[in-house]
């Protein structure tokens, strides 16, 4: 038998073991104040404080999304927690929608809201006096549903597999609303947040860091955390 044929036979009968690296993008946890994704044993524990109506936060999400998921999270280098910062009633409604569904749905919902912010925020900026009255008066569930209706949050979540009824239930969830407000108040009491987005790594709030370009520099050189803490 020819040498190549013997080699082929050996390959046919020798078991092949394949090692598949864990994708830490699929490891989720809901916390008291936000949502976590990534390797719990990672060297870097990053908290992102974001407002859904903040254009700088949407820009950060657009710039950081690929690198964060494909490099820092996928390879287990970082664990990321997103916490909502409430600047106005629209932020509250958007946070209710982001947290609609199971914990593993959050980051997809979060990206959908952030990456389409320019479209639904244009509707918010063009809101009539009557619409703004609906957003600011009456029971909070009614206000949140009005914001969801006027900014097309139902249509935004439809490709995510959510029905209008599901989105309305989330917008009407008074217990979740109070939970989100309490988390925001706890964050502002604990952290001296100068604006959004803001970031903390391993328990240290990064002074003057509000963009992906600067944050990535710190993540790639954790020794800079010592300078930030001084």
C-alpha positions, 0 to 999 in steps of 0.5 A: 500500500502506498505511503499516502494511503496508509496515512489516510487510513490512519487519519480515518481511524484516529479520533480527532479532538477539537477544543472550542474556546468559550465565547464569553459574550454568552455569559450573562447576569442581572445585577442589582443596578444593571446587566453583566456580560463576560468572564467573571474571572476577567482581569478587567471589570468595566462598568458603563454608565450610559443614558439612552438619550445621550448622543455621546453614549450612542457614539460610544456604542457604535465605536466600541461594539465590534472590538468589545464583543470580538476582542475583550469579551470573546477572549475573556479579557473583560467583564462589562456591566451596563448601568442606566443613567436617567436624565429625563422620562425618555431615558426611563422608558428606553431603559424599561424597553432595554430590560424587557425580556430575559437577562440574556436579551438585554444586550441585544435590546441595548444595542438596538436602542443605541444604534437607532438612537438618531431615528427615535430621538429625532421624533422626541425632538419634534414632539408636539406640546400635546405629546410632551403633556402625555409624557409628563402627566398622569400615572407613570405607566401611561406616560411610559406607554405614550413615549413608547408609542410616540417614539416607535419603540414597539416597531424597534423591538419587533425584529427582536421578537417582541410583540406590541403587547410584550413591550406595553407590559414592560413599559407598564411595569411599575415595580421595574420602574421603581427598581430602575429609579432606585438603581439610578439613585444608588449610582449617583449617590455612590459615584461622582458622575460628571456626565455620560458615558462614564466608566469605572474599571475595577472599582475606580471611576475614570476621571475625564474618560468619556469616549471609546478611544480613551477608554480602550487606551486604559483597558489596554494598559491597566497601569493607567488606572493608578494615574486615574485614581490619584 
